[in-house]
Amino acid sequence: MLKTGLAILNAYIQTPASLHFYKRMKEELGSLGVSLECKNNSEILSYICSSGDLFAKEIKKYDFVLYLDKDLYISEMIEKAGVKLFR
């Protein structure tokens, strides 16, 4: 079974280092048969604001989340939804 992960980046501060880290993780995980998608935290916030149920449904599509942001509230919601989180 193919695993799918989600990388969450800051919507407003995307440094070359964070983008490079995401690209390298995507390459390395891809070589292991794991796909990694990328969204920024503002996209995740729109799910949270519209409905908690929608957030849980959307986030549970992923086997894990690679969290590359500093917002603790979003990361706590991801963990409470039962998705493995890597900070």
Z-matrix of the N, CA and C atoms (Angstrom, degrees):
N
C 1 1.451
C 2 1.531 1 108.96
N 3 1.311 2 115.29 1 131.92
C 4 1.454 3 121.44 2 -179.76
C 5 1.518 4 110.32 3 -76.23
N 6 1.307 5 117.12 4 128.19
C 7 1.464 6 122.66 5 177.14
C 8 1.521 7 108.64 6 -87.73
N 9 1.330 8 115.12 7 146.78
C 10 1.454 9 121.43 8 178.19
C 11 1.514 10 109.06 9 -129.30
N 12 1.328 11 115.94 10 130.69
C 13 1.450 12 121.35 11 177.95
C 14 1.516 13 110.86 12 -118.92
N 15 1.312 14 114.25 13 164.35
C 16 1.456 15 121.28 14 177.95
C 17 1.518 16 108.69 15 -126.71
N 18 1.323 17 116.05 16 127.17
C 19 1.470 18 121.07 17 172.70
C 20 1.518 19 107.14 18 -99.62
N 21 1.326 20 115.81 19 129.74
C 22 1.461 21 120.91 20 178.50
C 23 1.517 22 108.47 21 -111.01
N 24 1.344 23 114.79 22 120.63
C 25 1.458 24 121.92 23 179.58
C 26 1.528 25 110.15 24 -109.10
N 27 1.311 26 116.88 25 159.10
C 28 1.455 27 121.81 26 174.97
C 29 1.528 28 108.52 27 -68.20
N 30 1.323 29 116.55 28 134.90
C 31 1.471 30 120.89 29 -176.61
C 32 1.517 31 112.83 30 -73.47
N 33 1.309 32 117.14 31 -25.24
C 34 1.460 33 119.94 32 -171.27
C 35 1.523 34 113.82 33 -108.89
N 36 1.311 35 116.82 34 -24.06
C 37 1.466 36 120.26 35 179.89
C 38 1.525 37 107.90 36 -124.00
N 39 1.314 38 116.23 37 93.68
C 40 1.460 39 120.56 38 176.90
C 41 1.521 40 108.09 39 -112.97
N 42 1.311 41 113.94 40 97.46
C 43 1.452 42 119.88 41 -178.61
C 44 1.524 43 110.26 42 -79.64
N 45 1.319 44 116.66 43 157.93
C 46 1.471 45 118.74 44 174.80
C 47 1.530 46 112.00 45 -56.60
N 48 1.331 47 116.40 46 -33.89
C 49 1.464 48 119.82 47 -179.37
C 50 1.528 49 111.66 48 -66.47
N 51 1.335 50 117.90 49 -43.54
C 52 1.466 51 119.60 50 -179.28
C 53 1.530 52 110.98 51 -69.00
N 54 1.319 53 117.33 52 -37.82
C 55 1.465 54 120.27 53 177.24
C 56 1.522 55 111.38 54 -66.61
N 57 1.319 56 116.60 55 -39.84
C 58 1.468 57 121.13 56 177.54
C 59 1.526 58 110.05 57 -64.01
N 60 1.342 59 116.62 58 -42.56
C 61 1.462 60 120.58 59 179.28
C 62 1.521 61 110.51 60 -60.37
N 63 1.330 62 116.88 61 -45.02
C 64 1.467 63 120.38 62 178.05
C 65 1.530 64 111.16 63 -60.81
N 66 1.326 65 116.96 64 -47.03
C 67 1.462 66 120.36 65 -178.69
C 68 1.523 67 112.03 66 -61.26
N 69 1.341 68 115.96 67 -41.24
C 70 1.467 69 119.51 68 179.40
C 71 1.525 70 111.30 69 -67.39
N 72 1.331 71 117.08 70 -41.32
C 73 1.467 72 120.48 71 178.12
C 74 1.525 73 110.21 72 -63.27
N 75 1.330 74 116.76 73 -40.31
C 76 1.469 75 120.78 74 178.75
C 77 1.527 76 110.13 75 -61.96
N 78 1.330 77 117.04 76 -43.36
C 79 1.466 78 120.87 77 178.66
C 80 1.526 79 111.57 78 -63.76
N 81 1.328 80 116.34 79 -48.94
C 82 1.460 81 120.38 80 -176.36
C 83 1.527 82 111.39 81 -66.89
N 84 1.322 83 117.48 82 -43.51
C 85 1.462 84 119.95 83 177.98
C 86 1.526 85 110.93 84 -66.52
N 87 1.337 86 116.93 85 -36.82
C 88 1.456 87 121.14 86 177.20
C 89 1.523 88 111.99 87 -59.51
N 90 1.328 89 116.57 88 -36.77
C 91 1.463 90 120.18 89 178.97
C 92 1.532 91 111.24 90 -68.40
N 93 1.343 92 116.54 91 -17.73
C 94 1.467 93 121.16 92 177.32
C 95 1.527 94 112.34 93 -99.62
N 96 1.332 95 116.26 94 5.28
C 97 1.456 96 120.51 95 178.96
C 98 1.521 97 114.02 96 84.29
N 99 1.322 98 117.00 97 19.45
C 100 1.464 99 121.87 98 179.50
C 101 1.523 100 108.52 99 -111.58
N 102 1.329 101 117.16 100 127.29
C 103 1.467 102 119.46 101 177.68
C 104 1.532 103 109.45 102 -91.63
N 105 1.320 104 115.64 103 145.98
C 106 1.460 105 121.44 104 -179.47
C 107 1.517 106 108.72 105 -130.43
N 108 1.334 107 115.57 106 117.33
C 109 1.455 108 121.64 107 176.04
C 110 1.524 109 108.76 108 -95.73
N 111 1.325 110 115.54 109 164.76
C 112 1.459 111 120.22 110 -179.35
C 113 1.523 112 110.13 111 -130.28
N 114 1.330 113 115.73 112 133.35
C 115 1.459 114 122.24 113 172.22
C 116 1.521 115 106.86 114 -137.52
N 117 1.321 116 115.55 115 156.84
C 118 1.454 117 116.90 116 174.64
C 119 1.523 118 109.44 117 -97.83
N 120 1.320 119 116.01 118 165.48
C 121 1.458 120 119.75 119 -173.48
C 122 1.526 121 113.13 120 -64.51
N 123 1.311 122 119.26 121 -24.25
C 124 1.466 123 119.87 122 178.16
C 125 1.531 124 110.92 123 -69.44
N 126 1.324 125 117.89 124 -31.56
C 127 1.463 126 120.41 125 175.35
C 128 1.528 127 110.73 126 -67.07
N 129 1.318 128 116.37 127 -38.73
C 130 1.462 129 121.05 128 178.68
C 131 1.520 130 109.87 129 -68.52
N 132 1.329 131 117.10 130 -39.99
C 133 1.465 132 120.62 131 179.10
C 134 1.513 133 111.78 132 -62.32
N 135 1.318 134 118.31 133 -33.90
C 136 1.465 135 119.88 134 178.90
C 137 1.524 136 110.80 135 -64.89
N 138 1.324 137 118.47 136 -33.72
C 139 1.463 138 121.11 137 175.09
C 140 1.527 139 110.30 138 -67.33
N 141 1.330 140 116.17 139 -41.67
C 142 1.460 141 120.45 140 -178.17
C 143 1.524 142 110.50 141 -65.24
N 144 1.320 143 117.02 142 -43.18
C 145 1.462 144 121.21 143 -177.18
C 146 1.523 145 112.40 144 -69.11
N 147 1.316 146 117.65 145 -34.24
C 148 1.463 147 118.96 146 -176.32
C 149 1.530 148 111.44 147 -76.70
N 150 1.317 149 117.42 148 -39.32
C 151 1.458 150 120.07 149 -179.37
C 152 1.520 151 109.63 150 -175.23
N 153 1.321 152 115.36 151 133.23
C 154 1.458 153 119.30 152 176.19
C 155 1.516 154 111.70 153 -62.46
N 156 1.351 155 116.65 154 -34.31
C 157 1.460 156 120.69 155 179.06
C 158 1.523 157 111.37 156 -65.97
N 159 1.332 158 116.01 157 -39.58
C 160 1.463 159 120.46 158 178.03
C 161 1.523 160 110.16 159 -64.24
N 162 1.324 161 116.84 160 -41.40
C 163 1.466 162 120.65 161 178.09
C 164 1.524 163 110.39 162 -58.92
N 165 1.324 164 117.02 163 -49.60
C 166 1.462 165 120.47 164 -178.83
C 167 1.526 166 110.78 165 -61.60
N 168 1.316 167 117.13 166 -41.08
C 169 1.471 168 121.10 167 179.94
C 170 1.520 169 110.57 168 -63.87
N 171 1.313 170 117.01 169 -45.47
C 172 1.464 171 121.02 170 -178.47
C 173 1.526 172 111.90 171 -67.44
N 174 1.319 173 117.63 172 -43.75
C 175 1.463 174 120.55 173 -174.30
C 176 1.528 175 111.19 174 -73.90
N 177 1.327 176 117.76 175 -28.26
C 178 1.471 177 120.80 176 -179.68
C 179 1.524 178 112.72 177 -75.16
N 180 1.335 179 117.68 178 -5.58
C 181 1.466 180 120.23 179 174.07
C 182 1.526 181 110.34 180 -68.65
N 183 1.336 182 116.79 181 -17.99
C 184 1.459 183 121.88 182 -174.99
C 185 1.527 184 110.34 183 -104.03
N 186 1.325 185 115.09 184 146.58
C 187 1.460 186 120.40 185 177.36
C 188 1.529 187 111.38 186 -79.26
N 189 1.319 188 116.23 187 -27.13
C 190 1.462 189 120.76 188 179.16
C 191 1.519 190 109.44 189 -157.10
N 192 1.323 191 115.28 190 163.11
C 193 1.468 192 121.61 191 176.47
C 194 1.525 193 108.31 192 -126.15
N 195 1.314 194 115.64 193 129.58
C 196 1.459 195 123.27 194 172.67
C 197 1.526 196 105.61 195 -98.26
N 198 1.327 197 116.02 196 106.41
C 199 1.459 198 121.14 197 -170.39
C 200 1.528 199 109.97 198 -96.24
N 201 1.324 200 116.66 199 109.05
C 202 1.464 201 122.38 200 -176.81
C 203 1.530 202 111.02 201 -110.88
N 204 1.319 203 115.80 202 39.20
C 205 1.458 204 122.11 203 -179.99
C 206 1.520 205 108.29 204 -133.24
N 207 1.320 206 116.22 205 174.27
C 208 1.456 207 120.70 206 -176.34
C 209 1.523 208 113.88 207 -107.34
N 210 1.323 209 118.70 208 -5.57
C 211 1.459 210 122.68 209 -176.43
C 212 1.532 211 110.29 210 -72.26
N 213 1.325 212 116.46 211 110.11
C 214 1.456 213 120.80 212 -176.31
C 215 1.520 214 112.98 213 -71.51
N 216 1.325 215 117.36 214 -29.74
C 217 1.464 216 119.99 215 -176.50
C 218 1.524 217 111.80 216 -66.25
N 219 1.305 218 117.05 217 -42.40
C 220 1.467 219 119.48 218 178.84
C 221 1.526 220 110.15 219 -65.72
N 222 1.320 221 116.97 220 -42.50
C 223 1.464 222 119.38 221 -179.24
C 224 1.528 223 111.09 222 -64.00
N 225 1.322 224 117.90 223 -36.98
C 226 1.467 225 120.68 224 177.49
C 227 1.527 226 111.18 225 -66.28
N 228 1.335 227 116.76 226 -38.42
C 229 1.472 228 119.72 227 178.13
C 230 1.529 229 111.15 228 -65.52
N 231 1.323 230 116.45 229 -36.89
C 232 1.465 231 120.11 230 178.06
C 233 1.524 232 110.08 231 -64.23
N 234 1.325 233 116.37 232 -45.05
C 235 1.461 234 120.25 233 178.89
C 236 1.527 235 111.10 234 -63.29
N 237 1.331 236 117.29 235 -40.94
C 238 1.468 237 120.79 236 179.40
C 239 1.526 238 111.78 237 -65.97
N 240 1.317 239 117.43 238 -26.30
C 241 1.469 240 121.63 239 176.79
C 242 1.528 241 110.93 240 -74.89
N 243 1.334 242 117.21 241 -10.35
C 244 1.458 243 121.05 242 176.50
C 245 1.509 244 115.17 243 91.56
N 246 1.331 245 117.07 244 15.72
C 247 1.469 246 120.88 245 179.22
C 248 1.523 247 108.63 246 -98.00
N 249 1.325 248 116.00 247 136.33
C 250 1.467 249 121.34 248 179.41
C 251 1.519 250 109.03 249 -63.49
N 252 1.342 251 116.61 250 129.63
C 253 1.459 252 121.76 251 -176.37
C 254 1.524 253 109.97 252 -118.98
N 255 1.324 254 115.91 253 132.49
C 256 1.462 255 122.63 254 174.50
C 257 1.519 256 106.81 255 -115.99
N 258 1.329 257 116.44 256 120.89
C 259 1.470 258 121.04 257 -179.97
C 260 1.500 259 109.95 258 -100.85
